[in-house]
């Protein structure tokens, strides 16, 4: 969690559901802001924005 905090990242992406659970718990335990998403969720969020720019 220290490494994640040092990046300043607002979003943490992973493809592993178990990792998602552990990371979400880590954010809560360390009182860190941010959100954990599956990589496909991140792509889903990115595509509409990219299509709107074309």
C-alpha distance matrix in Angstrom:
0.0 3.8 5.4 5.0 6.1 8.6 10.1 11.2 11.2 12.8 13.0 11.0 13.8 14.4 17.8 16.9 17.3 15.7 12.4 12.9 13.4 10.4 8.1 10.4 10.3 6.6 7.5 10.6 9.6 7.7 10.4 8.9 11.4 11.6 12.9 12.5 15.8 17.8 19.0 22.5 21.7 20.4 23.7 25.7 24.5 25.3 28.8 30.6 29.7 30.8 34.0 34.8 34.9 37.4
3.8 0.0 3.8 5.4 5.1 6.2 8.9 10.4 11.6 13.8 14.8 13.3 16.3 17.3 20.7 20.2 20.9 19.3 16.0 16.5 17.2 14.1 11.8 14.0 13.8 10.0 10.3 13.2 12.0 9.1 11.7 10.1 12.8 13.4 15.4 15.6 18.8 20.8 21.6 25.2 24.4 22.7 25.8 28.1 26.6 27.0 30.6 32.5 31.1 32.0 35.5 36.2 35.8 38.5
5.4 3.8 0.0 3.8 5.4 5.1 6.5 9.2 10.0 12.9 13.5 11.8 14.4 15.4 18.9 18.8 20.2 18.9 15.3 16.1 17.5 14.7 12.1 14.8 15.4 11.8 12.0 15.4 14.8 12.2 14.4 12.1 13.9 13.6 15.3 15.0 17.6 19.3 19.5 23.2 22.8 20.8 23.6 26.2 24.9 24.9 28.3 30.5 29.1 29.7 33.1 34.1 33.6 36.0
5.0 5.4 3.8 0.0 3.8 5.4 5.3 7.0 6.8 9.3 9.8 8.3 11.4 12.9 16.6 16.9 17.9 17.2 13.6 13.5 15.2 13.0 9.8 12.0 13.3 10.1 9.5 13.2 13.4 11.0 12.5 9.6 10.7 10.0 11.5 11.5 14.2 16.3 16.6 20.2 19.4 17.5 20.5 22.9 21.4 21.6 25.2 27.2 25.8 26.7 30.1 30.9 30.6 33.2
6.1 5.1 5.4 3.8 0.0 3.8 5.5 5.6 7.1 9.2 11.0 10.7 14.2 16.2 19.9 20.1 20.8 20.0 16.5 16.1 17.3 15.1 11.8 13.2 14.1 10.8 9.3 12.5 12.7 9.5 10.5 7.6 9.1 9.6 12.2 13.2 16.3 18.9 19.5 22.9 21.6 19.5 22.8 24.8 22.9 23.2 26.9 28.5 26.9 28.0 31.5 31.8 31.5 34.3
8.6 6.2 5.1 5.4 3.8 0.0 3.8 5.5 8.1 11.1 13.0 12.7 15.9 17.9 21.7 22.2 23.3 22.6 19.0 18.9 20.4 18.1 14.9 16.7 17.7 14.2 13.1 16.3 16.2 12.9 14.0 11.2 12.4 12.7 15.3 16.1 18.8 21.1 21.0 24.5 23.6 21.1 24.0 26.4 24.5 24.2 27.9 29.6 27.7 28.4 32.1 32.5 31.7 34.4
10.1 8.9 6.5 5.3 5.5 3.8 0.0 3.8 5.3 8.9 10.5 10.4 13.3 15.7 19.4 20.5 21.9 21.8 18.1 17.7 19.9 18.1 14.6 16.4 18.2 15.1 13.7 17.2 17.8 14.9 15.6 12.2 12.4 11.6 13.8 14.4 16.6 18.7 18.1 21.6 20.7 17.9 20.6 23.2 21.3 20.7 24.3 26.2 24.2 24.8 28.4 29.0 28.1 30.8
11.2 10.4 9.2 7.0 5.6 5.5 3.8 0.0 3.8 6.5 9.2 10.4 13.7 16.7 20.4 21.6 22.5 22.6 19.1 18.0 20.0 18.6 14.9 15.8 17.8 15.1 12.8 15.9 17.1 14.1 13.9 10.3 9.7 9.3 12.1 13.7 16.0 18.7 18.4 21.6 20.1 17.4 20.3 22.4 20.0 19.7 23.5 24.9 22.7 23.8 27.4 27.5 26.8 29.8
11.2 11.6 10.0 6.8 7.1 8.1 5.3 3.8 0.0 3.8 5.5 6.9 10.1 13.3 17.0 18.5 19.3 19.9 16.5 15.1 17.5 16.7 12.9 13.7 16.3 14.1 11.8 15.2 16.9 14.6 14.3 10.5 9.2 7.4 9.3 10.5 12.4 15.0 14.7 17.8 16.3 13.6 16.6 18.7 16.5 16.4 20.1 21.7 19.8 20.9 24.4 24.8 24.4 27.2
12.8 13.8 12.9 9.3 9.2 11.1 8.9 6.5 3.8 0.0 3.8 6.8 10.1 13.5 17.0 18.4 18.7 19.6 16.6 14.4 16.6 16.4 12.6 12.5 15.4 13.9 10.9 13.8 16.2 14.4 13.2 9.6 7.1 4.6 6.5 8.8 10.7 13.9 14.2 16.7 14.6 12.2 15.6 17.0 14.4 15.0 18.8 19.8 18.1 19.8 23.1 23.1 23.2 26.2
13.0 14.8 13.5 9.8 11.0 13.0 10.5 9.2 5.5 3.8 0.0 3.8 6.4 10.0 13.3 15.0 15.3 16.7 13.8 11.5 14.2 14.5 10.9 11.0 14.4 13.4 11.1 14.1 16.6 15.5 14.8 11.3 9.2 5.6 5.1 5.9 7.2 10.1 10.4 13.1 11.1 8.9 12.4 14.0 12.0 12.8 16.4 17.9 16.8 18.3 21.4 22.0 22.4 25.1
11.0 13.3 11.8 8.3 10.7 12.7 10.4 10.4 6.9 6.8 3.8 0.0 3.8 6.8 10.4 11.7 12.5 13.5 10.4 8.7 11.7 11.6 8.2 9.3 12.6 11.6 10.2 13.6 15.6 14.8 15.0 11.8 10.7 7.5 6.2 4.7 6.2 8.5 9.0 12.2 11.1 9.4 12.8 14.8 13.7 14.5 17.8 19.8 19.2 20.2 23.2 24.3 24.7 27.1
13.8 16.3 14.4 11.4 14.2 15.9 13.3 13.7 10.1 10.1 6.4 3.8 0.0 3.8 7.0 9.2 10.5 12.3 9.6 8.1 11.7 12.3 9.7 11.0 14.4 14.0 13.2 16.3 18.4 18.0 18.4 15.4 14.3 10.8 8.5 5.8 4.9 5.4 5.3 8.9 8.6 7.3 10.1 12.4 12.2 12.9 15.8 18.2 18.2 18.8 21.6 23.2 23.8 25.7
14.4 17.3 15.4 12.9 16.2 17.9 15.7 16.7 13.3 13.5 10.0 6.8 3.8 0.0 3.8 5.6 7.7 9.4 7.0 6.6 10.3 10.9 9.3 11.3 14.2 14.1 14.3 17.2 18.9 19.0 20.0 17.4 16.9 13.6 11.1 7.6 6.6 5.2 5.6 9.0 9.8 9.6 11.7 13.9 14.7 15.5 17.8 20.5 20.9 21.3 23.8 25.8 26.5 28.0
17.8 20.7 18.9 16.6 19.9 21.7 19.4 20.4 17.0 17.0 13.3 10.4 7.0 3.8 0.0 3.8 6.5 9.0 8.0 7.9 11.3 12.6 12.0 13.6 16.4 16.9 17.4 19.9 21.6 22.2 23.1 20.9 20.2 16.9 14.0 10.4 8.3 5.3 5.6 7.8 9.8 10.5 11.7 13.6 15.3 16.2 17.9 20.7 21.7 21.9 23.9 26.2 27.2 28.4
16.9 20.2 18.8 16.9 20.1 22.2 20.5 21.6 18.5 18.4 15.0 11.7 9.2 5.6 3.8 0.0 3.8 5.5 5.2 6.3 8.9 10.1 10.5 12.3 14.4 15.2 16.5 18.6 19.9 21.0 22.3 20.5 20.4 17.6 14.7 10.9 9.9 7.5 9.1 11.1 12.5 13.6 15.3 16.8 18.3 19.7 21.4 24.0 25.1 25.5 27.4 29.7 30.8 32.0
17.3 20.9 20.2 17.9 20.8 23.3 21.9 22.5 19.3 18.7 15.3 12.5 10.5 7.7 6.5 3.8 0.0 3.8 5.4 4.9 6.4 8.8 9.9 10.6 12.5 14.2 15.4 16.9 18.4 20.0 21.0 19.7 19.6 16.9 13.8 10.2 9.4 7.7 10.6 11.9 12.4 14.3 16.3 17.1 18.5 20.4 22.2 24.3 25.6 26.5 28.2 30.2 31.7 33.1
15.7 19.3 18.9 17.2 20.0 22.6 21.8 22.6 19.9 19.6 16.7 13.5 12.3 9.4 9.0 5.5 3.8 0.0 3.8 5.3 5.2 6.4 8.7 10.0 10.9 12.4 14.4 15.8 16.5 18.4 20.0 19.1 19.7 17.6 14.9 11.6 11.8 10.8 13.5 15.4 15.8 17.3 19.6 20.6 21.7 23.5 25.5 27.7 28.7 29.7 31.6 33.5 34.8 36.4
12.4 16.0 15.3 13.6 16.5 19.0 18.1 19.1 16.5 16.6 13.8 10.4 9.6 7.0 8.0 5.2 5.4 3.8 0.0 3.8 5.4 5.0 6.0 8.4 9.8 10.3 12.1 14.2 15.0 16.1 17.8 16.5 17.1 15.0 12.7 9.4 10.2 9.8 12.0 14.6 14.9 15.6 18.2 19.7 20.3 21.8 24.2 26.5 27.1 27.9 30.2 32.0 33.0 34.7
12.9 16.5 16.1 13.5 16.1 18.9 17.7 18.0 15.1 14.4 11.5 8.7 8.1 6.6 7.9 6.3 4.9 5.3 3.8 0.0 3.8 5.5 5.2 6.1 8.5 9.8 10.6 12.4 14.1 15.4 16.3 14.8 14.8 12.4 9.6 6.2 7.1 7.5 10.5 12.8 12.3 13.2 16.2 17.2 17.5 19.5 21.9 23.8 24.5 25.7 27.9 29.4 30.7 32.6
13.4 17.2 17.5 15.2 17.3 20.4 19.9 20.0 17.5 16.6 14.2 11.7 11.7 10.3 11.3 8.9 6.4 5.2 5.4 3.8 0.0 3.8 5.5 5.2 6.2 8.6 10.1 10.9 12.2 14.3 15.3 14.8 15.3 13.6 11.2 8.6 10.1 10.8 14.1 16.1 15.2 16.5 19.6 20.2 20.4 22.7 25.2 26.8 27.5 29.0 31.1 32.4 33.8 35.9
10.4 14.1 14.7 13.0 15.1 18.1 18.1 18.6 16.7 16.4 14.5 11.6 12.3 10.9 12.6 10.1 8.8 6.4 5.0 5.5 3.8 0.0 3.8 5.5 5.1 6.1 8.7 10.0 10.3 12.1 14.0 13.5 14.8 13.7 12.1 9.8 12.1 12.9 15.7 18.3 17.7 18.3 21.4 22.5 22.5 24.4 27.1 29.0 29.3 30.6 33.0 34.4 35.4 37.5
8.1 11.8 12.1 9.8 11.8 14.9 14.6 14.9 12.9 12.6 10.9 8.2 9.7 9.3 12.0 10.5 9.9 8.7 6.0 5.2 5.5 3.8 0.0 3.8 5.4 4.9 6.2 8.7 9.7 10.4 11.9 10.6 11.6 10.1 8.9 6.9 9.8 11.5 13.9 16.8 15.8 15.9 19.2 20.5 20.0 21.7 24.7 26.5 26.5 27.8 30.5 31.6 32.4 34.7
10.4 14.0 14.8 12.0 13.2 16.7 16.4 15.8 13.7 12.5 11.0 9.3 11.0 11.3 13.6 12.3 10.6 10.0 8.4 6.1 5.2 5.5 3.8 0.0 3.8 5.4 5.2 6.4 8.6 10.1 10.5 9.7 10.1 8.9 7.3 6.2 9.4 11.8 14.7 17.1 15.4 15.8 19.4 20.1 19.3 21.5 24.5 25.8 25.9 27.7 30.1 30.9 32.1 34.6
10.3 13.8 15.4 13.3 14.1 17.7 18.2 17.8 16.3 15.4 14.4 12.6 14.4 14.2 16.4 14.4 12.5 10.9 9.8 8.5 6.2 5.1 5.4 3.8 0.0 3.8 5.5 5.2 6.0 8.5 9.7 10.1 11.7 11.6 10.8 10.0 13.2 15.2 18.2 20.6 19.0 19.6 23.1 23.8 23.1 25.3 28.3 29.5 29.6 31.5 33.9 34.7 35.9 38.4
6.6 10.0 11.8 10.1 10.8 14.2 15.1 15.1 14.1 13.9 13.4 11.6 14.0 14.1 16.9 15.2 14.2 12.4 10.3 9.8 8.6 6.1 4.9 5.4 3.8 0.0 3.8 5.4 5.0 6.0 8.2 8.1 10.5 10.7 10.9 10.4 13.9 16.1 18.5 21.4 20.0 19.9 23.4 24.6 23.7 25.4 28.6 30.1 29.7 31.4 34.1 34.9 35.6 38.2
7.5 10.3 12.0 9.5 9.3 13.1 13.7 12.8 11.8 10.9 11.1 10.2 13.2 14.3 17.4 16.5 15.4 14.4 12.1 10.6 10.1 8.7 6.2 5.2 5.5 3.8 0.0 3.8 5.6 5.4 5.8 4.9 6.8 7.3 8.1 8.9 12.7 15.6 17.9 20.6 18.7 18.3 22.0 23.0 21.5 23.3 26.7 27.8 27.2 29.1 31.9 32.4 33.1 35.9
10.6 13.2 15.4 13.2 12.5 16.3 17.2 15.9 15.2 13.8 14.1 13.6 16.3 17.2 19.9 18.6 16.9 15.8 14.2 12.4 10.9 10.0 8.7 6.4 5.2 5.4 3.8 0.0 3.8 5.5 4.9 6.3 8.2 9.6 10.2 11.3 14.9 17.8 20.6 22.9 20.7 20.8 24.5 25.0 23.6 25.7 29.0 29.8 29.4 31.6 34.2 34.4 35.5 38.3
9.6 12.0 14.8 13.4 12.7 16.2 17.8 17.1 16.9 16.2 16.6 15.6 18.4 18.9 21.6 19.9 18.4 16.5 15.0 14.1 12.2 10.3 9.7 8.6 6.0 5.0 5.6 3.8 0.0 3.8 5.5 7.8 10.8 12.5 13.4 14.0 17.7 20.3 22.9 25.5 23.7 23.6 27.3 28.1 26.8 28.8 32.1 33.1 32.6 34.6 37.4 37.7 38.6 41.4
7.7 9.1 12.2 11.0 9.5 12.9 14.9 14.1 14.6 14.4 15.5 14.8 18.0 19.0 22.2 21.0 20.0 18.4 16.1 15.4 14.3 12.1 10.4 10.1 8.5 6.0 5.4 5.5 3.8 0.0 3.8 5.4 9.1 11.3 13.1 14.2 18.0 20.8 23.0 25.8 24.0 23.4 27.1 28.2 26.5 28.1 31.6 32.7 31.8 33.7 36.6 36.9 37.4 40.3
10.4 11.7 14.4 12.5 10.5 14.0 15.6 13.9 14.3 13.2 14.8 15.0 18.4 20.0 23.1 22.3 21.0 20.0 17.8 16.3 15.3 14.0 11.9 10.5 9.7 8.2 5.8 4.9 5.5 3.8 0.0 3.8 6.7 9.7 11.9 13.9 17.7 20.9 23.1 25.7 23.4 22.8 26.5 27.3 25.2 27.0 30.6 31.2 30.2 32.4 35.3 35.2 35.8 39.0
8.9 10.1 12.1 9.6 7.6 11.2 12.2 10.3 10.5 9.6 11.3 11.8 15.4 17.4 20.9 20.5 19.7 19.1 16.5 14.8 14.8 13.5 10.6 9.7 10.1 8.1 4.9 6.3 7.8 5.4 3.8 0.0 3.8 6.5 9.3 11.5 15.2 18.5 20.3 23.0 20.8 19.7 23.5 24.4 22.3 23.8 27.4 28.2 27.0 29.1 32.1 32.0 32.5 35.6
11.4 12.8 13.9 10.7 9.1 12.4 12.4 9.7 9.2 7.1 9.2 10.7 14.3 16.9 20.2 20.4 19.6 19.7 17.1 14.8 15.3 14.8 11.6 10.1 11.7 10.5 6.8 8.2 10.8 9.1 6.7 3.8 0.0 3.8 7.1 10.2 13.5 17.1 18.7 21.1 18.5 17.3 21.0 21.7 19.3 20.8 24.5 25.0 23.7 26.0 28.9 28.6 29.2 32.4
11.6 13.4 13.6 10.0 9.6 12.7 11.6 9.3 7.4 4.6 5.6 7.5 10.8 13.6 16.9 17.6 16.9 17.6 15.0 12.4 13.6 13.7 10.1 8.9 11.6 10.7 7.3 9.6 12.5 11.3 9.7 6.5 3.8 0.0 3.7 7.0 9.9 13.6 15.1 17.4 14.9 13.6 17.3 18.1 15.8 17.4 21.0 21.7 20.6 22.8 25.6 25.7 26.3 29.3
12.9 15.4 15.3 11.5 12.2 15.3 13.8 12.1 9.3 6.5 5.1 6.2 8.5 11.1 14.0 14.7 13.8 14.9 12.7 9.6 11.2 12.1 8.9 7.3 10.8 10.9 8.1 10.2 13.4 13.1 11.9 9.3 7.1 3.7 0.0 3.8 6.5 10.2 12.2 14.2 11.6 11.0 14.8 15.3 13.5 15.5 18.9 19.8 19.3 21.4 24.0 24.4 25.4 28.2
12.5 15.6 15.0 11.5 13.2 16.1 14.4 13.7 10.5 8.8 5.9 4.7 5.8 7.6 10.4 10.9 10.2 11.6 9.4 6.2 8.6 9.8 6.9 6.2 10.0 10.4 8.9 11.3 14.0 14.2 13.9 11.5 10.2 7.0 3.8 0.0 3.8 7.1 9.4 11.8 9.8 9.7 13.4 14.2 13.3 15.3 18.4 19.8 19.8 21.5 24.0 24.9 26.0 28.4
15.8 18.8 17.6 14.2 16.3 18.8 16.6 16.0 12.4 10.7 7.2 6.2 4.9 6.6 8.3 9.9 9.4 11.8 10.2 7.1 10.1 12.1 9.8 9.4 13.2 13.9 12.7 14.9 17.7 18.0 17.7 15.2 13.5 9.9 6.5 3.8 0.0 3.8 6.3 8.1 6.1 6.6 10.0 10.8 10.5 12.6 15.3 16.9 17.4 18.9 21.1 22.4 23.7 25.8
17.8 20.8 19.3 16.3 18.9 21.1 18.7 18.7 15.0 13.9 10.1 8.5 5.4 5.2 5.3 7.5 7.7 10.8 9.8 7.5 10.8 12.9 11.5 11.8 15.2 16.1 15.6 17.8 20.3 20.8 20.9 18.5 17.1 13.6 10.2 7.1 3.8 0.0 3.8 5.4 5.2 6.6 8.9 9.9 11.0 12.8 14.8 16.9 18.0 18.9 20.8 22.7 24.0 25.6
19.0 21.6 19.5 16.6 19.5 21.0 18.1 18.4 14.7 14.2 10.4 9.0 5.3 5.6 5.6 9.1 10.6 13.5 12.0 10.5 14.1 15.7 13.9 14.7 18.2 18.5 17.9 20.6 22.9 23.0 23.1 20.3 18.7 15.1 12.2 9.4 6.3 3.8 0.0 3.8 5.4 5.1 6.3 8.6 10.0 10.7 12.5 15.3 16.2 16.4 18.5 20.7 21.7 23.0
22.5 25.2 23.2 20.2 22.9 24.5 21.6 21.6 17.8 16.7 13.1 12.2 8.9 9.0 7.8 11.1 11.9 15.4 14.6 12.8 16.1 18.3 16.8 17.1 20.6 21.4 20.6 22.9 25.5 25.8 25.7 23.0 21.1 17.4 14.2 11.8 8.1 5.4 3.8 0.0 3.8 5.3 5.0 6.0 8.6 9.8 10.6 13.2 14.9 15.2 16.6 19.0 20.5 21.5
21.7 24.4 22.8 19.4 21.6 23.6 20.7 20.1 16.3 14.6 11.1 11.1 8.6 9.8 9.8 12.5 12.4 15.8 14.9 12.3 15.2 17.7 15.8 15.4 19.0 20.0 18.7 20.7 23.7 24.0 23.4 20.8 18.5 14.9 11.6 9.8 6.1 5.2 5.4 3.8 0.0 3.8 5.4 5.0 6.2 8.6 10.2 11.9 13.4 14.6 16.1 17.9 19.7 21.2
20.4 22.7 20.8 17.5 19.5 21.1 17.9 17.4 13.6 12.2 8.9 9.4 7.3 9.6 10.5 13.6 14.3 17.3 15.6 13.2 16.5 18.3 15.9 15.8 19.6 19.9 18.3 20.8 23.6 23.4 22.8 19.7 17.3 13.6 11.0 9.7 6.6 6.6 5.1 5.3 3.8 0.0 3.8 5.4 5.2 6.3 8.9 11.1 11.5 12.5 14.7 16.4 17.5 19.3
23.7 25.8 23.6 20.5 22.8 24.0 20.6 20.3 16.6 15.6 12.4 12.8 10.1 11.7 11.7 15.3 16.3 19.6 18.2 16.2 19.6 21.4 19.2 19.4 23.1 23.4 22.0 24.5 27.3 27.1 26.5 23.5 21.0 17.3 14.8 13.4 10.0 8.9 6.3 5.0 5.4 3.8 0.0 3.8 5.4 5.0 6.2 9.2 10.3 10.3 12.2 14.5 15.7 16.8
25.7 28.1 26.2 22.9 24.8 26.4 23.2 22.4 18.7 17.0 14.0 14.8 12.4 13.9 13.6 16.8 17.1 20.6 19.7 17.2 20.2 22.5 20.5 20.1 23.8 24.6 23.0 25.0 28.1 28.2 27.3 24.4 21.7 18.1 15.3 14.2 10.8 9.9 8.6 6.0 5.0 5.4 3.8 0.0 3.8 5.5 5.6 7.3 9.5 10.4 11.4 13.4 15.4 16.6
24.5 26.6 24.9 21.4 22.9 24.5 21.3 20.0 16.5 14.4 12.0 13.7 12.2 14.7 15.3 18.3 18.5 21.7 20.3 17.5 20.4 22.5 20.0 19.3 23.1 23.7 21.5 23.6 26.8 26.5 25.2 22.3 19.3 15.8 13.5 13.3 10.5 11.0 10.0 8.6 6.2 5.2 5.4 3.8 0.0 3.8 5.8 6.5 7.3 9.4 11.0 12.0 13.9 15.9
25.3 27.0 24.9 21.6 23.2 24.2 20.7 19.7 16.4 15.0 12.8 14.5 12.9 15.5 16.2 19.7 20.4 23.5 21.8 19.5 22.7 24.4 21.7 21.5 25.3 25.4 23.3 25.7 28.8 28.1 27.0 23.8 20.8 17.4 15.5 15.3 12.6 12.8 10.7 9.8 8.6 6.3 5.0 5.5 3.8 0.0 3.8 5.8 5.5 6.3 8.8 10.3 11.3 13.2
28.8 30.6 28.3 25.2 26.9 27.9 24.3 23.5 20.1 18.8 16.4 17.8 15.8 17.8 17.9 21.4 22.2 25.5 24.2 21.9 25.2 27.1 24.7 24.5 28.3 28.6 26.7 29.0 32.1 31.6 30.6 27.4 24.5 21.0 18.9 18.4 15.3 14.8 12.5 10.6 10.2 8.9 6.2 5.6 5.8 3.8 0.0 3.8 5.4 5.1 6.1 8.6 10.1 11.1
30.6 32.5 30.5 27.2 28.5 29.6 26.2 24.9 21.7 19.8 17.9 19.8 18.2 20.5 20.7 24.0 24.3 27.7 26.5 23.8 26.8 29.0 26.5 25.8 29.5 30.1 27.8 29.8 33.1 32.7 31.2 28.2 25.0 21.7 19.8 19.8 16.9 16.9 15.3 13.2 11.9 11.1 9.2 7.3 6.5 5.8 3.8 0.0 3.8 5.5 5.1 6.2 8.9 10.3
29.7 31.1 29.1 25.8 26.9 27.7 24.2 22.7 19.8 18.1 16.8 19.2 18.2 20.9 21.7 25.1 25.6 28.7 27.1 24.5 27.5 29.3 26.5 25.9 29.6 29.7 27.2 29.4 32.6 31.8 30.2 27.0 23.7 20.6 19.3 19.8 17.4 18.0 16.2 14.9 13.4 11.5 10.3 9.5 7.3 5.5 5.4 3.8 0.0 3.8 5.5 5.2 6.7 9.3
30.8 32.0 29.7 26.7 28.0 28.4 24.8 23.8 20.9 19.8 18.3 20.2 18.8 21.3 21.9 25.5 26.5 29.7 27.9 25.7 29.0 30.6 27.8 27.7 31.5 31.4 29.1 31.6 34.6 33.7 32.4 29.1 26.0 22.8 21.4 21.5 18.9 18.9 16.4 15.2 14.6 12.5 10.3 10.4 9.4 6.3 5.1 5.5 3.8 0.0 3.8 5.4 5.4 6.9
34.0 35.5 33.1 30.1 31.5 32.1 28.4 27.4 24.4 23.1 21.4 23.2 21.6 23.8 23.9 27.4 28.2 31.6 30.2 27.9 31.1 33.0 30.5 30.1 33.9 34.1 31.9 34.2 37.4 36.6 35.3 32.1 28.9 25.6 24.0 24.0 21.1 20.8 18.5 16.6 16.1 14.7 12.2 11.4 11.0 8.8 6.1 5.1 5.5 3.8 0.0 3.8 5.4 5.5
34.8 36.2 34.1 30.9 31.8 32.5 29.0 27.5 24.8 23.1 22.0 24.3 23.2 25.8 26.2 29.7 30.2 33.5 32.0 29.4 32.4 34.4 31.6 30.9 34.7 34.9 32.4 34.4 37.7 36.9 35.2 32.0 28.6 25.7 24.4 24.9 22.4 22.7 20.7 19.0 17.9 16.4 14.5 13.4 12.0 10.3 8.6 6.2 5.2 5.4 3.8 0.0 3.8 5.6
34.9 35.8 33.6 30.6 31.5 31.7 28.1 26.8 24.4 23.2 22.4 24.7 23.8 26.5 27.2 30.8 31.7 34.8 33.0 30.7 33.8 35.4 32.4 32.1 35.9 35.6 33.1 35.5 38.6 37.4 35.8 32.5 29.2 26.3 25.4 26.0 23.7 24.0 21.7 20.5 19.7 17.5 15.7 15.4 13.9 11.3 10.1 8.9 6.7 5.4 5.4 3.8 0.0 3.8
37.4 38.5 36.0 33.2 34.3 34.4 30.8 29.8 27.2 26.2 25.1 27.1 25.7 28.0 28.4 32.0 33.1 36.4 34.7 32.6 35.9 37.5 34.7 34.6 38.4 38.2 35.9 38.3 41.4 40.3 39.0 35.6 32.4 29.3 28.2 28.4 25.8 25.6 23.0 21.5 21.2 19.3 16.8 16.6 15.9 13.2 11.1 10.3 9.3 6.9 5.5 5.6 3.8 0.0
